[in-house]
Structure formats: structure tokens, C-alpha cells
Amino acid sequence: MFRNLIGPVQAWLLSQGQCVGCGMPLSEGSTRNKKDGSVLITCKCGRTYFKFGEKKYRRAKMSEISE
């Protein structure tokens, strides 16, 4: 039941370009370009995201961060 409540809120935050943990805009996070051309964004709270296009974000998996 808890996931049914939190999931849509997190999806809305990501669509607005904000971190799901602290609410900070992801445009203010530290960025790192990867070899495959994608952009890895790390928020001040430590959560890591991938940026696709202008305002599309998704959480990065642990296996994707270390590559």
C-alpha cells in the first residue's frame, strides 16, 4: 500500500525535474558525462539520476553508477 502512495508522487517530482529525496531541482546537482554520451546527475543528498533530453530524468541503478 505504501508504494501505491509514494510511486506517483516520485514520478511527478521527476517529471518536474526535482529530486525524489530532498526536492532540490536536479539542474543544481553535480553532473558527469559518461562515455556513452549520457549525463549522470548527483543530488546533494546523494541520489543519482540519468538525464535524457531536456527534462526527462530517471533514477540510476547501482550497476550503472560504477561503470
N, CA, C and O atoms as a CHARMM CRD file, in Angstrom:
* protein
*
  268
    1    1 MET  N      0.81100  -1.18700   0.00000 PROA 1      0.00000
    2    1 MET  CA     0.00000   0.00000   0.00000 PROA 1      0.00000
    3    1 MET  C      0.86600   1.26700   0.00000 PROA 1      0.00000
    4    1 MET  O      0.52000   2.26000  -0.64000 PROA 1      0.00000
    5    2 PHE  N      1.97700   1.22500   0.71300 PROA 2      0.00000
    6    2 PHE  CA     2.85300   2.38900   0.81200 PROA 2      0.00000
    7    2 PHE  C      3.41400   2.76600  -0.55400 PROA 2      0.00000
    8    2 PHE  O      3.49600   3.94900  -0.88500 PROA 2      0.00000
    9    3 ARG  N      3.80100   1.77400  -1.34800 PROA 3      0.00000
   10    3 ARG  CA     4.33000   2.04700  -2.69600 PROA 3      0.00000
   11    3 ARG  C      3.27100   2.64600  -3.60600 PROA 3      0.00000
   12    3 ARG  O      3.58600   3.45200  -4.48200 PROA 3      0.00000
   13    4 ASN  N      2.03000   2.26400  -3.40600 PROA 4      0.00000
   14    4 ASN  CA     0.95000   2.80900  -4.23000 PROA 4      0.00000
   15    4 ASN  C      0.76300   4.30100  -3.98300 PROA 4      0.00000
   16    4 ASN  O      0.27800   5.01500  -4.86000 PROA 4      0.00000
   17    5 LEU  N      1.13800   4.77400  -2.81300 PROA 5      0.00000
   18    5 LEU  CA     1.02300   6.19600  -2.49900 PROA 5      0.00000
   19    5 LEU  C      2.26900   6.97300  -2.91300 PROA 5      0.00000
   20    5 LEU  O      2.16300   8.08800  -3.42400 PROA 5      0.00000
   21    6 ILE  N      3.43700   6.39700  -2.69900 PROA 6      0.00000
   22    6 ILE  CA     4.69600   7.09200  -2.93400 PROA 6      0.00000
   23    6 ILE  C      5.08800   7.10000  -4.41300 PROA 6      0.00000
   24    6 ILE  O      5.64300   8.09000  -4.88900 PROA 6      0.00000
   25    7 GLY  N      4.81800   6.04400  -5.13200 PROA 7      0.00000
   26    7 GLY  CA     5.21800   5.92300  -6.53600 PROA 7      0.00000
   27    7 GLY  C      4.76300   7.07600  -7.41700 PROA 7      0.00000
   28    7 GLY  O      5.58700   7.65700  -8.12400 PROA 7      0.00000
   29    8 PRO  N      3.47900   7.42900  -7.40200 PROA 8      0.00000
   30    8 PRO  CA     3.02900   8.54900  -8.23500 PROA 8      0.00000
   31    8 PRO  C      3.64200   9.89700  -7.82500 PROA 8      0.00000
   32    8 PRO  O      3.88800  10.75000  -8.67700 PROA 8      0.00000
   33    9 VAL  N      3.88300  10.08500  -6.54300 PROA 9      0.00000
   34    9 VAL  CA     4.49800  11.32600  -6.08200 PROA 9      0.00000
   35    9 VAL  C      5.93200  11.42300  -6.59300 PROA 9      0.00000
   36    9 VAL  O      6.35900  12.48600  -7.04400 PROA 9      0.00000
   37   10 GLN  N      6.67800  10.31800  -6.52700 PROA 10     0.00000
   38   10 GLN  CA     8.04300  10.31800  -7.03500 PROA 10     0.00000
   39   10 GLN  C      8.06700  10.53400  -8.54400 PROA 10     0.00000
   40   10 GLN  O      8.92800  11.25800  -9.04400 PROA 10     0.00000
   41   11 ALA  N      7.15300   9.93200  -9.27100 PROA 11     0.00000
   42   11 ALA  CA     7.09000  10.12900 -10.72300 PROA 11     0.00000
   43   11 ALA  C      6.78600  11.58600 -11.05300 PROA 11     0.00000
   44   11 ALA  O      7.34200  12.13400 -12.00500 PROA 11     0.00000
   45   12 TRP  N      5.91200  12.21600 -10.27900 PROA 12     0.00000
   46   12 TRP  CA     5.59000  13.62300 -10.50600 PROA 12     0.00000
   47   12 TRP  C      6.80100  14.51000 -10.23300 PROA 12     0.00000
   48   12 TRP  O      7.07200  15.43900 -10.99300 PROA 12     0.00000
   49   13 LEU  N      7.53700  14.22600  -9.14200 PROA 13     0.00000
   50   13 LEU  CA     8.72500  15.00600  -8.82500 PROA 13     0.00000
   51   13 LEU  C      9.76500  14.90100  -9.94100 PROA 13     0.00000
   52   13 LEU  O     10.35600  15.90700 -10.33500 PROA 13     0.00000
   53   14 LEU  N      9.98800  13.69200 -10.44800 PROA 14     0.00000
   54   14 LEU  CA    10.95100  13.51900 -11.54300 PROA 14     0.00000
   55   14 LEU  C     10.49800  14.24400 -12.80600 PROA 14     0.00000
   56   14 LEU  O     11.32400  14.80400 -13.52600 PROA 14     0.00000
   57   15 SER  N      9.19700  14.24000 -13.08200 PROA 15     0.00000
   58   15 SER  CA     8.71100  14.95100 -14.26700 PROA 15     0.00000
   59   15 SER  C      8.88900  16.45800 -14.12200 PROA 15     0.00000
   60   15 SER  O      8.98500  17.17000 -15.12100 PROA 15     0.00000
   61   16 GLN  N      8.93400  16.94900 -12.88400 PROA 16     0.00000
   62   16 GLN  CA     9.17000  18.36800 -12.62000 PROA 16     0.00000
   63   16 GLN  C     10.65900  18.69800 -12.53400 PROA 16     0.00000
   64   16 GLN  O     11.02700  19.86500 -12.39900 PROA 16     0.00000
   65   17 GLY  N     11.52400  17.67200 -12.61100 PROA 17     0.00000
   66   17 GLY  CA    12.96900  17.88000 -12.55200 PROA 17     0.00000
   67   17 GLY  C     13.48300  18.08400 -11.14000 PROA 17     0.00000
   68   17 GLY  O     14.45000  18.81800 -10.93300 PROA 17     0.00000
   69   18 GLN  N     12.84100  17.43500 -10.15300 PROA 18     0.00000
   70   18 GLN  CA    13.25000  17.56700  -8.76500 PROA 18     0.00000
   71   18 GLN  C     13.63200  16.21100  -8.19800 PROA 18     0.00000
   72   18 GLN  O     13.14000  15.17300  -8.64100 PROA 18     0.00000
   73   19 CYS  N     14.51800  16.23900  -7.20800 PROA 19     0.00000
   74   19 CYS  CA    14.96400  15.02200  -6.54300 PROA 19     0.00000
   75   19 CYS  C     13.81600  14.41900  -5.74300 PROA 19     0.00000
   76   19 CYS  O     13.04400  15.15000  -5.12200 PROA 19     0.00000
   77   20 VAL  N     13.69700  13.09800  -5.75100 PROA 20     0.00000
   78   20 VAL  CA    12.62700  12.44200  -5.01200 PROA 20     0.00000
   79   20 VAL  C     12.92300  12.37600  -3.51100 PROA 20     0.00000
   80   20 VAL  O     12.02300  12.09000  -2.72100 PROA 20     0.00000
   81   21 GLY  N     14.15800  12.63500  -3.11200 PROA 21     0.00000
   82   21 GLY  CA    14.51200  12.57000  -1.70200 PROA 21     0.00000
   83   21 GLY  C     14.40900  13.90100  -0.99100 PROA 21     0.00000
   84   21 GLY  O     13.78800  14.00000   0.06800 PROA 21     0.00000
   85   22 CYS  N     15.02000  14.93300  -1.57200 PROA 22     0.00000
   86   22 CYS  CA    15.07500  16.22900  -0.88700 PROA 22     0.00000
   87   22 CYS  C     14.29300  17.32100  -1.59400 PROA 22     0.00000
   88   22 CYS  O     14.07800  18.38300  -1.01000 PROA 22     0.00000
   89   23 GLY  N     13.86200  17.10500  -2.82200 PROA 23     0.00000
   90   23 GLY  CA    13.07600  18.08800  -3.54800 PROA 23     0.00000
   91   23 GLY  C     13.88400  19.16200  -4.25400 PROA 23     0.00000
   92   23 GLY  O     13.31100  20.06700  -4.86000 PROA 23     0.00000
   93   24 MET  N     15.21600  19.07400  -4.18600 PROA 24     0.00000
   94   24 MET  CA    16.06000  20.07000  -4.83900 PROA 24     0.00000
   95   24 MET  C     15.96500  19.92000  -6.35800 PROA 24     0.00000
   96   24 MET  O     15.88300  18.79500  -6.85000 PROA 24     0.00000
   97   25 PRO  N     15.97500  21.02000  -7.11300 PROA 25     0.00000
   98   25 PRO  CA    15.98200  20.90500  -8.57800 PROA 25     0.00000
   99   25 PRO  C     17.24200  20.17500  -9.04800 PROA 25     0.00000
  100   25 PRO  O     18.34700  20.46900  -8.59400 PROA 25     0.00000
  101   26 LEU  N     17.06300  19.23200  -9.95200 PROA 26     0.00000
  102   26 LEU  CA    18.18800  18.43300 -10.42400 PROA 26     0.00000
  103   26 LEU  C     19.15000  19.24700 -11.28100 PROA 26     0.00000
  104   26 LEU  O     20.28200  18.82000 -11.50900 PROA 26     0.00000
  105   27 SER  N     18.72300  20.39800 -11.75300 PROA 27     0.00000
  106   27 SER  CA    19.62000  21.25500 -12.51700 PROA 27     0.00000
  107   27 SER  C     20.73700  21.82400 -11.63700 PROA 27     0.00000
  108   27 SER  O     21.76300  22.26800 -12.15400 PROA 27     0.00000
  109   28 GLU  N     20.54800  21.81600 -10.31100 PROA 28     0.00000
  110   28 GLU  CA    21.55900  22.31200  -9.38400 PROA 28     0.00000
  111   28 GLU  C     22.51500  21.22300  -8.90500 PROA 28     0.00000
  112   28 GLU  O     23.47200  21.52100  -8.18900 PROA 28     0.00000
  113   29 GLY  N     22.27700  19.96800  -9.28600 PROA 29     0.00000
  114   29 GLY  CA    23.13900  18.87300  -8.88100 PROA 29     0.00000
  115   29 GLY  C     24.43200  18.84000  -9.67700 PROA 29     0.00000
  116   29 GLY  O     24.55500  19.49900 -10.71000 PROA 29     0.00000
  117   30 SER  N     25.39000  18.07300  -9.19000 PROA 30     0.00000
  118   30 SER  CA    26.66200  17.95000  -9.90800 PROA 30     0.00000
  119   30 SER  C     26.49500  16.95900 -11.06400 PROA 30     0.00000
  120   30 SER  O     25.89800  15.89500 -10.89700 PROA 30     0.00000
  121   31 THR  N     27.02100  17.31300 -12.21800 PROA 31     0.00000
  122   31 THR  CA    26.85000  16.49900 -13.41600 PROA 31     0.00000
  123   31 THR  C     28.16200  15.85000 -13.81700 PROA 31     0.00000
  124   31 THR  O     29.24700  16.35700 -13.53300 PROA 31     0.00000
  125   32 ARG  N     28.03100  14.71300 -14.48500 PROA 32     0.00000
  126   32 ARG  CA    29.19000  13.99200 -15.00900 PROA 32     0.00000
  127   32 ARG  C     28.76200  13.32200 -16.30700 PROA 32     0.00000
  128   32 ARG  O     27.78200  12.57800 -16.33600 PROA 32     0.00000
  129   33 ASN  N     29.49600  13.58800 -17.37500 PROA 33     0.00000
  130   33 ASN  CA    29.21700  12.96700 -18.66100 PROA 33     0.00000
  131   33 ASN  C     29.85200  11.58300 -18.69100 PROA 33     0.00000
  132   33 ASN  O     31.00900  11.40700 -18.30900 PROA 33     0.00000
  133   34 LYS  N     29.08300  10.61000 -19.14800 PROA 34     0.00000
  134   34 LYS  CA    29.59500   9.24400 -19.25800 PROA 34     0.00000
  135   34 LYS  C     30.10100   9.00500 -20.67000 PROA 34     0.00000
  136   34 LYS  O     29.83700   9.79700 -21.57500 PROA 34     0.00000
  137   35 LYS  N     30.82600   7.91400 -20.85600 PROA 35     0.00000
  138   35 LYS  CA    31.42200   7.59600 -22.15200 PROA 35     0.00000
  139   35 LYS  C     30.38600   7.35800 -23.24100 PROA 35     0.00000
  140   35 LYS  O     30.64600   7.63300 -24.41200 PROA 35     0.00000
  141   36 ASP  N     29.21500   6.85300 -22.86900 PROA 36     0.00000
  142   36 ASP  CA    28.18800   6.56500 -23.87000 PROA 36     0.00000
  143   36 ASP  C     27.35200   7.78900 -24.23300 PROA 36     0.00000
  144   36 ASP  O     26.39300   7.67600 -24.99500 PROA 36     0.00000
  145   37 GLY  N     27.70700   8.96500 -23.69100 PROA 37     0.00000
  146   37 GLY  CA    27.02300  10.19800 -24.04700 PROA 37     0.00000
  147   37 GLY  C     25.91400  10.60200 -23.09900 PROA 37     0.00000
  148   37 GLY  O     25.34400  11.68100 -23.26100 PROA 37     0.00000
  149   38 SER  N     25.58700   9.78400 -22.11800 PROA 38     0.00000
  150   38 SER  CA    24.54000  10.14400 -21.17600 PROA 38     0.00000
  151   38 SER  C     25.09400  11.04800 -20.07200 PROA 38     0.00000
  152   38 SER  O     26.30600  11.12500 -19.87400 PROA 38     0.00000
  153   39 VAL  N     24.20800  11.72000 -19.36600 PROA 39     0.00000
  154   39 VAL  CA    24.59100  12.63800 -18.29800 PROA 39     0.00000
  155   39 VAL  C     24.13800  12.05100 -16.97100 PROA 39     0.00000
  156   39 VAL  O     22.97000  11.70000 -16.80300 PROA 39     0.00000
  157   40 LEU  N     25.06500  11.94500 -16.03500 PROA 40     0.00000
  158   40 LEU  CA    24.79400  11.42100 -14.70300 PROA 40     0.00000
  159   40 LEU  C     24.75400  12.59600 -13.73900 PROA 40     0.00000
  160   40 LEU  O     25.72100  13.35400 -13.65100 PROA 40     0.00000
  161   41 ILE  N     23.65500  12.76000 -13.01700 PROA 41     0.00000
  162   41 ILE  CA    23.48600  13.87000 -12.08300 PROA 41     0.00000
  163   41 ILE  C     23.43100  13.31400 -10.67300 PROA 41     0.00000
  164   41 ILE  O     22.68600  12.37400 -10.39600 PROA 41     0.00000
  165   42 THR  N     24.22400  13.89900  -9.77900 PROA 42     0.00000
  166   42 THR  CA    24.21300  13.51000  -8.37400 PROA 42     0.00000
  167   42 THR  C     23.67600  14.67200  -7.56000 PROA 42     0.00000
  168   42 THR  O     24.21500  15.77800  -7.60400 PROA 42     0.00000
  169   43 CYS  N     22.61800  14.41500  -6.82200 PROA 43     0.00000
  170   43 CYS  CA    21.99500  15.43100  -5.98100 PROA 43     0.00000
  171   43 CYS  C     22.82500  15.61800  -4.71100 PROA 43     0.00000
  172   43 CYS  O     23.67600  14.78600  -4.40000 PROA 43     0.00000
  173   44 LYS  N     22.58200  16.70300  -3.98000 PROA 44     0.00000
  174   44 LYS  CA    23.32300  16.94800  -2.75200 PROA 44     0.00000
  175   44 LYS  C     23.01600  15.90300  -1.67600 PROA 44     0.00000
  176   44 LYS  O     23.81300  15.70500  -0.75800 PROA 44     0.00000
  177   45 CYS  N     21.86000  15.23400  -1.78700 PROA 45     0.00000
  178   45 CYS  CA    21.50700  14.20600  -0.80600 PROA 45     0.00000
  179   45 CYS  C     22.10600  12.84600  -1.16400 PROA 45     0.00000
  180   45 CYS  O     21.97300  11.89900  -0.38900 PROA 45     0.00000
  181   46 GLY  N     22.76700  12.72700  -2.32800 PROA 46     0.00000
  182   46 GLY  CA    23.45300  11.50100  -2.69700 PROA 46     0.00000
  183   46 GLY  C     22.72900  10.63000  -3.70500 PROA 46     0.00000
  184   46 GLY  O     23.30900   9.65800  -4.18800 PROA 46     0.00000
  185   47 ARG  N     21.49100  10.93800  -4.03900 PROA 47     0.00000
  186   47 ARG  CA    20.77600  10.15300  -5.04100 PROA 47     0.00000
  187   47 ARG  C     21.30200  10.49700  -6.42900 PROA 47     0.00000
  188   47 ARG  O     21.66600  11.64000  -6.70300 PROA 47     0.00000
  189   48 THR  N     21.33600   9.49400  -7.29500 PROA 48     0.00000
  190   48 THR  CA    21.91900   9.66000  -8.61700 PROA 48     0.00000
  191   48 THR  C     20.86100   9.43100  -9.68200 PROA 48     0.00000
  192   48 THR  O     20.04100   8.51900  -9.57000 PROA 48     0.00000
  193   49 TYR  N     20.88300  10.26300 -10.71400 PROA 49     0.00000
  194   49 TYR  CA    19.89200  10.23400 -11.78200 PROA 49     0.00000
  195   49 TYR  C     20.58000  10.28700 -13.13800 PROA 49     0.00000
  196   49 TYR  O     21.71000  10.75900 -13.26100 PROA 49     0.00000
  197   50 PHE  N     19.87600   9.79100 -14.15400 PROA 50     0.00000
  198   50 PHE  CA    20.27800   9.96500 -15.54000 PROA 50     0.00000
  199   50 PHE  C     19.38400  11.01700 -16.15100 PROA 50     0.00000
  200   50 PHE  O     18.19400  11.08400 -15.84400 PROA 50     0.00000
  201   51 LYS  N     19.95300  11.84200 -17.01900 PROA 51     0.00000
  202   51 LYS  CA    19.17600  12.83800 -17.72700 PROA 51     0.00000
  203   51 LYS  C     19.09400  12.45100 -19.19000 PROA 51     0.00000
  204   51 LYS  O     20.10700  12.16800 -19.82900 PROA 51     0.00000
  205   52 PHE  N     17.87600  12.44100 -19.71400 PROA 52     0.00000
  206   52 PHE  CA    17.61400  12.14000 -21.11700 PROA 52     0.00000
  207   52 PHE  C     16.85400  13.31000 -21.70900 PROA 52     0.00000
  208   52 PHE  O     15.78200  13.66200 -21.21600 PROA 52     0.00000
  209   53 GLY  N     17.37500  13.90300 -22.72800 PROA 53     0.00000
  210   53 GLY  CA    16.68700  15.02600 -23.35700 PROA 53     0.00000
  211   53 GLY  C     16.71200  16.25700 -22.47100 PROA 53     0.00000
  212   53 GLY  O     17.62900  16.45100 -21.67300 PROA 53     0.00000
  213   54 GLU  N     15.69500  17.07800 -22.62700 PROA 54     0.00000
  214   54 GLU  CA    15.67100  18.34700 -21.90600 PROA 54     0.00000
  215   54 GLU  C     15.20200  18.19900 -20.45900 PROA 54     0.00000
  216   54 GLU  O     15.87000  18.69500 -19.55100 PROA 54     0.00000
  217   55 LYS  N     14.06500  17.52500 -20.21900 PROA 55     0.00000
  218   55 LYS  CA    13.54400  17.40700 -18.85200 PROA 55     0.00000
  219   55 LYS  C     13.09300  15.98300 -18.53900 PROA 55     0.00000
  220   55 LYS  O     12.06300  15.80200 -17.89100 PROA 55     0.00000
  221   56 LYS  N     13.82900  14.98100 -18.97800 PROA 56     0.00000
  222   56 LYS  CA    13.48400  13.60000 -18.66000 PROA 56     0.00000
  223   56 LYS  C     14.57100  13.02900 -17.77000 PROA 56     0.00000
  224   56 LYS  O     15.74700  13.02200 -18.13400 PROA 56     0.00000
  225   57 TYR  N     14.17000  12.55100 -16.59900 PROA 57     0.00000
  226   57 TYR  CA    15.10800  12.00200 -15.62600 PROA 57     0.00000
  227   57 TYR  C     14.62800  10.63500 -15.17700 PROA 57     0.00000
  228   57 TYR  O     13.44000  10.32000 -15.24100 PROA 57     0.00000
  229   58 ARG  N     15.58400   9.82400 -14.72000 PROA 58     0.00000
  230   58 ARG  CA    15.24100   8.55800 -14.06600 PROA 58     0.00000
  231   58 ARG  C     16.33800   8.23600 -13.07300 PROA 58     0.00000
  232   58 ARG  O     17.47700   8.67500 -13.22800 PROA 58     0.00000
  233   59 ARG  N     15.99000   7.46400 -12.04800 PROA 59     0.00000
  234   59 ARG  CA    16.95800   7.06900 -11.04200 PROA 59     0.00000
  235   59 ARG  C     17.96200   6.11300 -11.67400 PROA 59     0.00000
  236   59 ARG  O     17.59300   5.26000 -12.48200 PROA 59     0.00000
  237   60 ALA  N     19.21200   6.25600 -11.30900 PROA 60     0.00000
  238   60 ALA  CA    20.26300   5.36900 -11.82100 PROA 60     0.00000
  239   60 ALA  C     20.36900   4.14500 -10.92300 PROA 60     0.00000
  240   60 ALA  O     20.21600   4.23800  -9.70500 PROA 60     0.00000
  241   61 LYS  N     20.62900   3.01300 -11.52900 PROA 61     0.00000
  242   61 LYS  CA    20.83500   1.78200 -10.76500 PROA 61     0.00000
  243   61 LYS  C     22.26400   1.72400 -10.27800 PROA 61     0.00000
  244   61 LYS  O     23.13800   2.37400 -10.85200 PROA 61     0.00000
  245   62 MET  N     22.52100   0.96000  -9.23100 PROA 62     0.00000
  246   62 MET  CA    23.87000   0.87700  -8.66100 PROA 62     0.00000
  247   62 MET  C     24.87200   0.34300  -9.68300 PROA 62     0.00000
  248   62 MET  O     26.02500   0.77300  -9.68600 PROA 62     0.00000
  249   63 SER  N     24.46300  -0.57600 -10.54500 PROA 63     0.00000
  250   63 SER  CA    25.38400  -1.12200 -11.53400 PROA 63     0.00000
  251   63 SER  C     25.74300  -0.08000 -12.59500 PROA 63     0.00000
  252   63 SER  O     26.81800  -0.15400 -13.19000 PROA 63     0.00000
  253   64 GLU  N     24.86000   0.88400 -12.83700 PROA 64     0.00000
  254   64 GLU  CA    25.12700   1.91100 -13.83400 PROA 64     0.00000
  255   64 GLU  C     26.03500   3.02100 -13.29300 PROA 64     0.00000
  256   64 GLU  O     26.71900   3.69400 -14.06400 PROA 64     0.00000
  257   65 ILE  N     26.04100   3.20800 -12.00500 PROA 65     0.00000
  258   65 ILE  CA    26.83800   4.28000 -11.41400 PROA 65     0.00000
  259   65 ILE  C     28.32100   3.96400 -11.46500 PROA 65     0.00000
  260   65 ILE  O     29.12900   4.84600 -11.75900 PROA 65     0.00000
  261   66 SER  N     28.68700   2.74300 -11.19000 PROA 66     0.00000
  262   66 SER  CA    30.09900   2.37500 -11.09100 PROA 66     0.00000
  263   66 SER  C     30.78200   2.23700 -12.44600 PROA 66     0.00000
  264   66 SER  O     32.01100   2.20600 -12.50700 PROA 66     0.00000
  265   67 GLU  N     30.02700   2.15400 -13.52000 PROA 67     0.00000
  266   67 GLU  CA    30.63100   1.97300 -14.84900 PROA 67     0.00000
  267   67 GLU  C     31.38500   3.17700 -15.29300 PROA 67     0.00000
  268   67 GLU  O     31.95000   3.18300 -16.38700 PROA 67     0.00000
